[in-house]
Amino acid sequence: MKLNPITVEVIGSAFASTVEEMGEALVRASYSTNIKERRDCSTALFDAEGRMLCQAEHIPMHLGSFIGFVPY
């Protein structure tokens, strides 16, 4: 199946929106002061093989740090 650039952009935006909303839900549900008040957290979306599809940009220091966390 071949995807055109518009479809790729729509899917990418949906993934980005999903991980941003995951981060907001994490902050709202958290009991930790670091997460609740400092928002020191990040979220990411992975496929079934453990490859990262998208990561939220909550904390720039966390970017790329999820790669070694997900076993596959």
C-alpha positions in Angstrom: 0.0 0.0 0.0 1.4 3.4 -1.0 0.5 6.5 1.1 0.4 9.9 -0.3 2.0 12.9 1.6 -1.4 14.2 2.7 -2.4 10.9 4.3 1.0 10.6 6.0 0.6 14.1 7.5 -2.9 13.4 8.7 -1.8 10.2 10.4 1.2 11.9 11.9 -0.9 14.7 13.3 -3.3 12.2 14.8 -0.4 10.4 16.5 1.0 13.7 17.8 -2.4 14.7 19.1 -2.8 11.3 20.8 0.5 11.4 22.7 -0.1 15.1 23.8 -3.5 14.0 25.2 -1.9 11.0 26.9 0.5 13.4 28.6 -2.4 15.7 29.8 -4.3 12.6 31.1 -1.1 11.5 32.9 -0.7 14.9 34.6 -4.4 15.0 35.6 -4.4 11.5 37.1 -1.0 11.7 38.8 -0.4 11.7 42.5 3.3 12.6 42.1 4.4 16.2 42.7 7.0 15.9 40.0 4.4 15.0 37.4 1.4 17.0 38.8 3.1 20.3 39.4 6.4 20.2 37.5 4.9 18.3 34.5 8.1 16.2 34.5 6.9 13.4 32.3 6.7 12.3 28.7 4.5 10.0 26.6 5.1 8.0 23.4 3.3 5.7 21.1 4.8 2.4 19.9 3.8 -0.2 17.4 3.5 -3.9 18.2 7.2 -4.5 17.3 8.4 -1.9 19.8 9.2 0.8 17.3 8.4 4.4 18.4 5.8 6.0 16.2 5.5 9.4 18.0 6.7 11.0 21.2 5.1 14.1 22.9 7.3 17.1 23.3 6.5 17.7 27.0 10.1 17.8 28.3 12.9 18.2 25.6 15.3 16.3 27.8 13.1 13.2 27.4 13.1 13.1 23.6 14.6 9.9 22.4 14.8 8.3 25.9 11.9 5.8 25.4 13.7 3.8 22.7 15.5 1.5 25.2 12.4 1.0 27.5 10.1 -1.0 25.4 10.9 -4.7 25.1 10.0 -6.4 21.8 
